[in-house]
Amino acid sequence: GSTQDFERITESARKIMGENHPLIQILRRGIGIHHSGLQNKYRMAVEMLFRCGYLRVVISTESLAYGINMPCRSVVFAGDHVGLNSIQYQQMSGRAGRRGLDVLGHVIFFDVPRHKLHRLVVSPVPQLHGHFSISASTLLRMFSLLAHASKTRGVNASIMQSVRNAAIRTLKLPLYGSQVSSVAAVLPTHIRYTADFLLRVGMLDAAGTPTPFATLADHLHSADPANFALLFLLQSGCLHDLCKQSDERNWDAVSRDLLIVFGTLFCRQRVHPDRATDAGLLKKAKGVIQLPGIPATCEPVFSEYNRIALASLISLAESAAVQVERSPNAELPLSKLSFVDSASGEGSGPGVLQRLSEQSKAQPSLICSPFAALSGGGNSFRSFHELVAAARPELTINKLLCPSLPLTTASGDPCFLNAYAVDFFTHEQLRLVCGESGLSSGDAWQGLKQMQLILSSLQKAASGMAPKDDILVASVARLEQEFAAKFYGKLYK
């Protein structure tokens, strides 16, 4: 009967969480909880029990808004939130009303301001445009697919050709915004220089075959471009040096330095400059709040990686600039007033516009827009922020094309990274971490979970490639075990 079905559906969740866990007990009373921080087995049990009619109330976040079939009679918006917009409202309210069971669905607002309620109900849903960027990880996975297919038993020439054609179609027809007509002209250049970057950081050999390190990059593809920076550090040997222990350097120092490196690469949430420079807060805080600088053994290698990434993007921009015709018009960035670019036509217009046109002719630049070229910097850029801001619009240069991890902001100020992962590993108090760093509990929890998953993925991938006595593999495995024990022990109770 129903009891046997309930026990069968919740079996996996009960094994993981325990029979007496409060979240299991409320399921028996017809109430479920659903959010992304819960165990997958528990969330699946909640979805199945609700569809079967065992649960009458499900309390959830936006995790139920997309892609989960859980229609209900009534949807209650319990409180306001900055993330509640027209798309979220349409998706969540669309759950109200079960096909074949309810004539009407009910949407109830509780403690939502009336003006926002009206705006949510009448506002149109924004247009959604596909944007599938050809990132370095995407291209590397295509190379890996081709290499793996060629070595798979039973794959003949016809199948290989089909695989190649599928990869070519993906590269030729990505879901870029169709409004930008110049994308098609520069897309081959983007792909070519992205492949050149993969070659320069050791992910591909001269024949285009993925190296063994590409397997690790594939495991961490969701962390692009931090996965390439990590493997560049790994190939240099500086991470192995970082893991060496001595009388003066124990495991606590090694684990802290490893977490600083991983935090710099993967946990790049920023802390507000006021907190990072508040002497009173820093003095009484139990944590460090601001992530310390990357260890000295890794800093030169990390800088070299960023230099290679920026050099690749500049080369890409120069090549694209030669292929794409310069727009004859130029626009001031704030006022949007147009003046003729002297590189393509004669300047016209009164006063300042005429002078800008004349100066544009005196300060030509292949990459920069006419306005940015007035600075006289030419094709020299100190950071990818400068390049993205100054490049001609028709080159479609954006930050997604640059796999660098800068330690400065667009204005050149220091980038104060949040040390929440290091602080939590030190004192295991999430509430204290949030109070000192300024992060919300949800953002801090998600960041810690991401760090744990990255450590787990890295440990599993590296242990299958390197010798068992490799010092880095052993250190990462120990760090992952300790971090997981603290994370699950403190935050899953």
Backbone torsions as a table, in degrees:
resi	resn	phi	psi	omega
1	GLY	NA	-153.2	-174.9
2	SER	-67.5	-34.4	-179.8
3	THR	-64.4	-42.4	178.9
4	GLN	-64.7	-39.7	178.3
5	ASP	-64.3	-41.8	178.6
6	PHE	-61.5	-45.8	-179.4
7	GLU	-63.7	-38.2	180.0
8	ARG	-67.0	-44.4	-177.1
9	ILE	-66.8	-38.1	-174.9
10	THR	-94.6	6.5	-174.7
11	GLU	-57.7	-49.7	-177.3
12	SER	-64.8	-41.2	179.6
13	ALA	-65.2	-38.5	-179.9
14	ARG	-68.4	-33.7	178.0
15	LYS	-65.8	-38.5	-177.4
16	ILE	-77.7	-44.0	-170.8
17	MET	-98.2	-19.7	-178.9
18	GLY	97.8	147.2	-176.7
19	GLU	-61.7	-35.2	-172.7
20	ASN	-95.4	9.7	179.1
21	HIS	-64.6	138.0	-178.9
22	PRO	-55.5	-35.4	-179.2
23	LEU	-69.8	-28.3	175.2
24	ILE	-75.3	-39.6	-178.2
25	GLN	-64.1	-38.3	-178.9
26	ILE	-71.8	-22.8	174.9
27	LEU	-61.8	-37.2	-179.6
28	ARG	-68.4	-15.9	179.0
29	ARG	-103.1	11.7	174.1
30	GLY	83.9	19.2	-179.1
31	ILE	-123.8	134.4	178.8
32	GLY	-125.7	154.8	176.1
33	ILE	-119.5	137.9	-178.0
34	HIS	-141.9	111.5	170.4
35	HIS	-154.8	165.7	-169.7
36	SER	-67.7	-15.2	-178.9
37	GLY	-84.1	-6.9	-178.9
38	LEU	-85.5	163.3	177.1
39	GLN	-60.9	141.8	-179.5
40	ASN	-58.9	-40.4	-178.7
41	LYS	-62.6	-38.2	179.6
42	TYR	-68.5	-43.9	180.0
43	ARG	-62.3	-40.9	178.3
44	MET	-64.1	-38.0	177.9
45	ALA	-64.5	-40.8	178.4
46	VAL	-61.8	-44.2	-178.9
47	GLU	-63.6	-44.5	-178.6
48	MET	-67.7	-42.7	179.9
49	LEU	-64.8	-35.9	179.5
50	PHE	-68.3	-43.3	179.8
51	ARG	-66.1	-29.8	179.3
52	CYS	-82.2	-8.7	177.7
53	GLY	92.5	5.8	179.3
54	TYR	-74.6	-33.6	-179.2
55	LEU	-98.6	136.9	177.8
56	ARG	-104.7	-22.6	-178.8
57	VAL	-134.8	130.5	173.5
58	VAL	-125.9	122.6	177.4
59	ILE	-98.8	121.5	-172.2
60	SER	-142.3	165.8	168.7
61	THR	-96.6	-160.8	179.6
62	GLU	-70.7	2.2	180.0
63	SER	-62.7	-20.7	177.8
64	LEU	-92.1	0.2	-173.3
65	ALA	-74.8	-30.1	-171.3
66	TYR	-126.7	130.0	164.8
67	GLY	74.5	11.6	179.6
68	ILE	-123.3	127.2	-176.5
69	ASN	-87.5	93.2	178.6
70	MET	-140.2	67.4	178.4
71	PRO	-67.6	150.3	-178.3
72	CYS	-145.3	173.2	-178.9
73	ARG	-78.6	-40.6	-174.5
74	SER	-135.4	143.4	174.7
75	VAL	-120.1	129.5	-179.7
76	VAL	-115.4	123.0	172.5
77	PHE	-90.8	102.5	-173.7
78	ALA	-94.3	84.2	177.3
79	GLY	101.3	160.1	-178.3
80	ASP	-93.0	159.3	177.6
81	HIS	-158.0	147.2	-178.9
82	VAL	-64.0	-25.1	-179.6
83	GLY	-82.3	-4.9	-180.0
84	LEU	-81.1	101.3	-179.9
85	ASN	-120.6	-173.6	-174.4
86	SER	-65.0	-36.3	179.1
87	ILE	-66.4	-46.6	178.7
88	GLN	-60.9	-42.3	-179.3
89	TYR	-62.3	-46.2	-178.7
90	GLN	-61.4	-42.4	-178.3
91	GLN	-68.3	-44.3	-176.8
92	MET	-72.1	-44.4	-179.0
93	SER	-67.4	-24.2	178.4
94	GLY	-66.5	-12.5	176.4
95	ARG	-73.6	-19.8	-174.4
96	ALA	-76.2	124.8	179.7
97	GLY	105.1	113.9	-178.4
98	ARG	-98.5	126.4	-178.2
99	ARG	-59.8	126.3	178.7
100	GLY	84.2	-6.5	-179.0
101	LEU	-119.1	-39.5	-175.8
102	ASP	-115.2	134.0	173.4
103	VAL	-72.8	-38.6	179.4
104	LEU	-132.4	150.9	170.5
105	GLY	-105.0	151.0	-176.5
106	HIS	-113.4	131.5	174.6
107	VAL	-116.6	122.9	-174.2
108	ILE	-119.8	131.1	176.6
109	PHE	-105.6	128.8	178.3
110	PHE	-124.5	118.2	177.6
111	ASP	61.9	37.7	172.6
112	VAL	-110.4	126.7	-178.0
113	PRO	-54.1	142.3	-175.2
114	ARG	-61.9	-38.6	-178.4
115	HIS	-65.6	-35.6	177.8
116	LYS	-73.0	-35.6	177.3
117	LEU	-57.8	-47.0	179.5
118	HIS	-62.4	-41.7	-178.2
119	ARG	-64.9	-39.6	179.9
120	LEU	-65.5	-39.2	-175.2
121	VAL	-71.7	-38.5	-173.0
122	VAL	-99.3	-15.5	-175.2
123	SER	-71.7	139.6	178.6
124	PRO	-73.1	155.1	176.4
125	VAL	-76.1	128.0	-179.5
126	PRO	-59.3	148.8	175.8
127	GLN	-69.1	137.9	179.8
128	LEU	-105.5	129.6	179.4
129	HIS	-117.8	132.8	177.5
130	GLY	-64.5	139.9	178.3
131	HIS	-144.5	88.2	-179.4
132	PHE	-103.7	97.7	-176.6
133	SER	-82.3	138.8	177.1
134	ILE	-80.3	87.4	179.9
135	SER	-83.0	169.6	179.1
136	ALA	-63.1	-38.2	179.5
137	SER	-66.1	-40.2	178.5
138	THR	-60.9	-46.0	-179.0
139	LEU	-66.2	-40.4	179.1
140	LEU	-63.4	-38.6	179.7
141	ARG	-67.6	-30.2	175.3
142	MET	-68.8	-42.4	174.9
143	PHE	-60.0	-41.8	179.8
144	SER	-65.6	-38.6	177.8
145	LEU	-61.1	-45.9	179.9
146	LEU	-64.2	-41.6	-179.9
147	ALA	-66.3	-41.1	-179.9
148	HIS	-68.4	-40.4	-179.1
149	ALA	-63.2	-38.2	-178.0
150	SER	-67.2	-21.4	-178.5
151	LYS	-101.8	0.1	-177.2
152	THR	-81.9	133.5	-179.1
153	ARG	-65.4	135.5	177.5
154	GLY	91.1	-3.7	179.1
155	VAL	-87.5	114.2	179.9
156	ASN	-95.7	-175.5	-176.9
157	ALA	-63.5	-36.0	-179.8
158	SER	-65.1	-42.5	178.8
159	ILE	-67.3	-40.6	178.9
160	MET	-61.8	-39.7	178.7
161	GLN	-65.4	-36.2	177.1
162	SER	-65.1	-39.7	178.2
163	VAL	-64.6	-43.6	178.6
164	ARG	-62.3	-42.8	-179.4
165	ASN	-63.3	-39.3	178.9
166	ALA	-64.0	-41.6	178.5
167	ALA	-65.4	-40.9	-179.9
168	ILE	-64.8	-41.0	178.7
169	ARG	-63.2	-38.7	178.7
170	THR	-63.2	-39.7	-179.3
171	LEU	-74.8	-34.3	-178.5
172	LYS	-79.7	-30.4	-174.2
173	LEU	-127.1	59.1	176.5
174	PRO	-73.1	165.4	-177.9
175	LEU	-85.4	57.5	172.6
176	TYR	-75.9	161.7	175.3
177	GLY	-62.1	123.2	-176.4
178	SER	-71.0	-11.7	-179.1
179	GLN	-69.7	-23.0	-177.3
180	VAL	-91.8	100.1	-174.9
181	SER	-71.1	-22.0	-176.2
182	SER	-80.7	-5.7	-177.5
183	VAL	-61.5	-43.2	-177.5
184	ALA	-59.5	-34.0	-177.5
185	ALA	-72.5	-34.4	-175.0
186	VAL	-100.2	-8.6	-177.2
187	LEU	-58.7	-45.2	176.7
188	PRO	-58.7	-35.0	178.0
189	THR	-67.3	-42.5	176.8
190	HIS	-56.6	-46.0	-177.0
191	ILE	-66.8	-43.1	-177.7
192	ARG	-61.3	-44.4	-177.3
193	TYR	-78.7	-24.2	172.0
194	THR	-67.4	-40.4	175.7
195	ALA	-64.9	-36.4	177.3
196	ASP	-64.4	-38.5	177.0
197	PHE	-62.7	-43.9	178.9
198	LEU	-60.8	-36.3	177.4
199	LEU	-66.6	-41.4	-175.4
200	ARG	-72.4	-25.3	179.5
201	VAL	-99.6	9.6	171.4
202	GLY	85.2	17.7	178.0
203	MET	-88.0	-23.8	178.0
204	LEU	-127.4	150.2	171.8
205	ASP	-93.0	-177.1	-174.5
206	ALA	-63.3	-24.2	179.7
207	ALA	-88.3	-0.1	-178.9
208	GLY	85.2	11.8	179.2
209	THR	-89.0	132.1	179.4
210	PRO	-61.5	138.0	176.4
211	THR	-81.9	169.3	177.9
212	PRO	-56.5	-29.1	-180.0
213	PHE	-68.6	-20.5	178.9
214	ALA	-63.6	-28.6	177.3
215	THR	-63.4	-42.5	176.6
216	LEU	-64.1	-40.8	179.2
217	ALA	-62.5	-37.5	177.9
218	ASP	-64.0	-39.5	179.6
219	HIS	-62.9	-29.1	-176.8
220	LEU	-111.4	28.5	-174.1
221	HIS	-62.4	-27.5	-179.3
222	SER	-68.7	-16.0	-179.0
223	ALA	-97.9	13.2	179.2
224	ASP	-51.4	133.3	6.9
225	PRO	-98.1	9.5	-177.4
226	ALA	-62.8	-27.4	-180.0
227	ASN	-63.1	-37.8	179.8
228	PHE	-72.0	-37.1	177.5
229	ALA	-64.2	-40.7	179.1
230	LEU	-62.4	-44.5	-177.8
231	LEU	-71.7	-28.6	174.4
232	PHE	-66.0	-41.3	175.1
233	LEU	-64.6	-39.4	-178.6
234	LEU	-64.1	-43.4	-178.5
235	GLN	-66.9	-28.1	-178.5
236	SER	-74.2	-20.1	-178.4
237	GLY	91.0	-4.6	-176.2
238	CYS	-69.7	-28.8	178.0
239	LEU	-70.1	-35.3	175.7
240	HIS	-64.6	-41.3	177.3
241	ASP	-62.5	-36.0	-178.5
242	LEU	-65.8	-26.9	-175.6
243	CYS	-88.1	-4.6	-178.3
244	LYS	-73.4	132.4	178.7
245	GLN	-104.7	155.3	179.3
246	SER	-151.0	-175.4	178.6
247	ASP	-63.8	-34.5	-179.0
248	GLU	-89.1	-11.2	-174.2
249	ARG	-133.8	104.1	-177.3
250	ASN	-95.2	-173.6	-177.1
251	TRP	-65.1	-33.0	179.4
252	ASP	-60.4	-40.8	178.8
253	ALA	-68.9	-39.6	179.3
254	VAL	-64.6	-48.0	-178.8
255	SER	-63.6	-36.7	178.6
256	ARG	-65.3	-44.6	179.6
257	ASP	-64.8	-39.4	177.8
258	LEU	-63.4	-41.6	178.7
259	LEU	-66.2	-34.6	176.6
260	ILE	-63.9	-42.9	178.2
261	VAL	-64.1	-48.8	-179.4
262	PHE	-65.3	-35.6	176.8
263	GLY	-65.9	-39.6	177.6
264	THR	-64.2	-33.7	-177.0
265	LEU	-85.5	-45.8	-166.9
266	PHE	-109.4	-24.3	-177.5
267	CYS	-115.0	79.5	-170.2
268	ARG	-102.0	27.1	170.8
269	GLN	-65.5	140.9	-177.2
270	ARG	-95.6	151.1	172.0
271	VAL	-101.2	144.8	-177.1
272	HIS	-61.2	137.5	-178.8
273	PRO	-55.6	-32.3	179.0
274	ASP	-63.6	-38.7	177.2
275	ARG	-70.8	-41.0	-176.7
276	ALA	-66.6	-22.7	-177.1
277	THR	-113.7	7.1	180.0
278	ASP	-79.6	103.9	-175.5
279	ALA	-62.0	-38.5	-179.9
280	GLY	-64.8	-43.3	178.9
281	LEU	-66.0	-43.6	-178.7
282	LEU	-64.4	-31.7	-177.2
283	LYS	-71.8	-40.0	-176.5
284	LYS	-94.7	-7.7	-177.6
285	ALA	-71.8	145.3	175.3
286	LYS	-80.6	-24.0	177.9
287	GLY	-103.5	180.0	-179.4
288	VAL	-91.7	-15.4	176.6
289	ILE	66.7	-62.4	177.7
290	GLN	-93.2	131.3	-178.5
291	LEU	-63.9	126.1	177.8
292	PRO	-61.3	161.6	179.2
293	GLY	-62.2	154.1	-179.7
294	ILE	-60.8	140.1	-175.8
295	PRO	-52.7	149.8	-173.9
296	ALA	-60.3	-31.5	180.0
297	THR	-68.2	-24.5	-177.2
298	CYS	-101.3	-18.9	-172.3
299	GLU	-59.4	-46.3	179.2
300	PRO	-63.0	-37.5	180.0
301	VAL	-68.7	-40.5	178.3
302	PHE	-63.5	-40.6	177.5
303	SER	-65.2	-38.1	178.1
304	GLU	-65.0	-39.3	177.1
305	TYR	-60.9	-46.4	178.8
306	ASN	-63.6	-34.3	178.1
307	ARG	-65.5	-42.0	178.5
308	ILE	-64.2	-42.7	-179.8
309	ALA	-62.5	-43.4	179.8
310	LEU	-68.1	-40.6	179.1
311	ALA	-62.6	-38.5	177.9
312	SER	-64.1	-40.7	-179.2
313	LEU	-69.2	-38.0	177.7
314	ILE	-64.9	-42.5	177.4
315	SER	-61.8	-41.1	177.1
316	LEU	-59.6	-46.5	-178.5
317	ALA	-63.8	-39.6	179.5
318	GLU	-65.0	-43.1	179.9
319	SER	-66.7	-41.8	179.4
320	ALA	-66.1	-35.7	-178.9
321	ALA	-64.9	-31.2	178.3
322	VAL	-71.0	-34.0	-174.3
323	GLN	-84.1	-28.7	-174.9
324	VAL	-99.0	130.4	-179.5
325	GLU	-68.1	136.1	-179.9
326	ARG	-69.5	135.6	178.4
327	SER	-65.6	136.6	-177.9
328	PRO	-73.2	-15.3	-178.6
329	ASN	-107.1	153.6	176.6
330	ALA	-133.1	151.8	-173.0
331	GLU	-133.9	137.2	173.0
332	LEU	-72.8	138.5	-168.3
333	PRO	-66.1	-31.8	-176.4
334	LEU	-98.6	-52.3	-176.9
335	SER	-77.8	-18.3	-178.0
336	LYS	64.3	17.7	174.8
337	LEU	-71.6	140.0	-176.7
338	SER	-99.0	142.5	169.7
339	PHE	-138.8	151.5	-175.1
340	VAL	-75.8	132.6	176.3
341	ASP	-73.7	120.3	-175.3
342	SER	-66.3	-18.2	177.4
343	ALA	-69.4	-19.6	-177.4
344	SER	-118.6	-22.6	-177.5
345	GLY	-158.7	-178.7	-177.5
346	GLU	-84.1	141.0	177.8
347	GLY	-73.2	144.5	177.5
348	SER	-145.9	164.6	178.4
349	GLY	110.7	159.1	-174.8
350	PRO	-80.9	160.2	166.0
351	GLY	50.3	-121.0	-171.7
352	VAL	-63.2	-34.1	-179.6
353	LEU	-64.2	-39.8	178.3
354	GLN	-64.2	-42.4	-179.7
355	ARG	-66.8	-38.8	176.7
356	LEU	-61.3	-40.4	179.3
357	SER	-64.4	-40.4	178.9
358	GLU	-67.0	-41.9	178.9
359	GLN	-67.0	-33.6	178.1
360	SER	-61.2	-35.9	178.2
361	LYS	-69.8	-33.7	-179.0
362	ALA	-78.7	-20.7	-178.0
363	GLN	-122.0	64.6	-177.2
364	PRO	-70.4	148.9	176.8
365	SER	-147.1	138.7	-178.3
366	LEU	-73.6	-40.1	-173.8
367	ILE	-93.5	-42.4	-169.6
368	CYS	-72.0	152.4	170.1
369	SER	-68.0	159.5	-178.8
370	PRO	-55.3	-39.0	-179.3
371	PHE	-69.1	-46.4	-179.6
372	ALA	-64.4	-29.4	-179.1
373	ALA	-68.3	-17.1	-179.8
374	LEU	-64.8	-19.6	179.0
375	SER	-69.3	-19.0	178.5
376	GLY	82.0	11.4	-178.6
377	GLY	-76.7	-14.8	-178.7
378	GLY	66.3	-136.4	-180.0
379	ASN	-103.7	27.4	179.2
380	SER	-103.3	129.0	-177.1
381	PHE	-134.9	136.8	-179.0
382	ARG	-86.8	-23.6	-178.3
383	SER	-151.4	165.3	178.9
384	PHE	-71.2	-22.2	174.7
385	HIS	-60.1	-45.4	179.3
386	GLU	-62.3	-43.8	-177.6
387	LEU	-64.4	-46.6	-179.3
388	VAL	-62.5	-39.9	-177.9
389	ALA	-72.0	-32.0	-172.9
390	ALA	-95.6	-17.8	-173.0
391	ALA	-65.6	149.1	175.7
392	ARG	-60.6	137.9	-176.5
393	PRO	-58.1	-35.2	-176.5
394	GLU	-69.3	-9.8	177.3
395	LEU	-82.1	-12.7	-179.6
396	THR	49.4	45.3	175.7
397	ILE	-84.8	122.8	178.3
398	ASN	-136.2	169.5	-173.8
399	LYS	-65.7	-21.4	179.2
400	LEU	-67.9	-20.6	-179.2
401	LEU	-81.7	-15.4	-175.2
402	CYS	-105.2	112.3	-177.5
403	PRO	-84.5	32.4	-179.8
404	SER	-91.3	162.3	178.7
405	LEU	-127.1	80.0	-174.0
406	PRO	-69.1	152.2	176.9
407	LEU	-104.7	13.0	175.3
408	THR	-129.8	158.1	178.2
409	THR	-82.4	178.9	179.5
410	ALA	-62.6	-28.1	179.7
411	SER	-87.2	-0.3	178.8
412	GLY	91.4	0.0	178.8
413	ASP	-77.1	158.5	177.1
414	PRO	-59.4	143.7	179.9
415	CYS	-95.3	103.6	-177.4
416	PHE	-80.4	102.4	179.6
417	LEU	-85.7	145.1	-176.9
418	ASN	-78.0	135.2	-177.2
419	ALA	-99.2	29.7	-173.8
420	TYR	-62.2	-34.1	-179.6
421	ALA	-68.6	-42.7	177.9
422	VAL	-65.5	-43.2	-178.1
423	ASP	-66.3	-41.5	178.7
424	PHE	-65.5	-40.3	178.6
425	PHE	-63.4	-28.6	-178.0
426	THR	-78.0	-50.7	-174.2
427	HIS	-119.1	-4.0	171.3
428	GLU	60.2	33.4	-178.8
429	GLN	-122.7	99.5	-176.4
430	LEU	-64.2	-40.4	-179.0
431	ARG	-63.3	-39.8	177.8
432	LEU	-66.6	-39.7	177.5
433	VAL	-59.2	-45.3	-178.6
434	CYS	-66.3	-40.2	-179.3
435	GLY	-65.6	-37.7	-177.2
436	GLU	-83.0	-36.7	-174.9
437	SER	-89.1	-19.7	-178.2
438	GLY	86.7	3.0	177.3
439	LEU	-78.3	148.5	171.4
440	SER	-73.0	157.8	-177.8
441	SER	-62.9	-36.4	179.2
442	GLY	-65.7	-44.4	179.4
443	ASP	-65.5	-40.7	179.3
444	ALA	-65.1	-42.6	179.9
445	TRP	-62.7	-45.4	179.7
446	GLN	-63.2	-39.8	178.4
447	GLY	-64.8	-41.0	178.1
448	LEU	-66.9	-37.7	177.9
449	LYS	-65.4	-40.3	177.8
450	GLN	-62.6	-41.9	178.2
451	MET	-61.5	-42.0	179.7
452	GLN	-64.1	-41.6	180.0
453	LEU	-66.7	-37.6	178.9
454	ILE	-66.3	-44.7	177.8
455	LEU	-60.9	-40.9	179.6
456	SER	-65.6	-44.8	179.0
457	SER	-63.1	-42.4	-179.5
458	LEU	-65.3	-41.2	-178.8
459	GLN	-64.9	-43.8	-178.9
460	LYS	-67.1	-42.9	-178.4
461	ALA	-69.0	-43.2	-177.0
462	ALA	-69.1	-36.4	-178.5
463	SER	-66.5	-24.0	178.0
464	GLY	-84.6	-8.2	-176.7
465	MET	-112.6	-39.4	-173.2
466	ALA	-96.3	161.5	175.8
467	PRO	-61.3	153.4	-177.1
468	LYS	-64.0	-28.5	-178.6
469	ASP	-90.5	11.3	178.8
470	ASP	-64.7	129.9	-173.5
471	ILE	-67.1	-34.7	-179.9
472	LEU	-70.7	-43.5	179.1
473	VAL	-61.5	-42.8	179.3
474	ALA	-64.5	-39.3	-178.8
475	SER	-69.4	-42.2	179.1
476	VAL	-65.6	-39.7	178.8
477	ALA	-63.2	-42.1	179.3
478	ARG	-67.8	-42.3	178.9
479	LEU	-63.1	-42.0	179.9
480	GLU	-63.9	-40.4	-179.7
481	GLN	-65.2	-44.1	-179.2
482	GLU	-69.8	-40.8	-179.7
483	PHE	-66.0	-42.6	179.2
484	ALA	-64.1	-39.0	179.2
485	ALA	-62.9	-41.7	179.4
486	LYS	-71.9	-40.8	-177.4
487	PHE	-67.5	-54.2	-178.0
488	TYR	-72.3	-33.5	-179.3
489	GLY	-68.1	-36.4	-176.8
490	LYS	-93.0	-34.7	-168.9
491	LEU	-107.4	-1.5	177.8
492	TYR	-114.5	11.1	179.1
493	LYS	-74.4	NA	NA
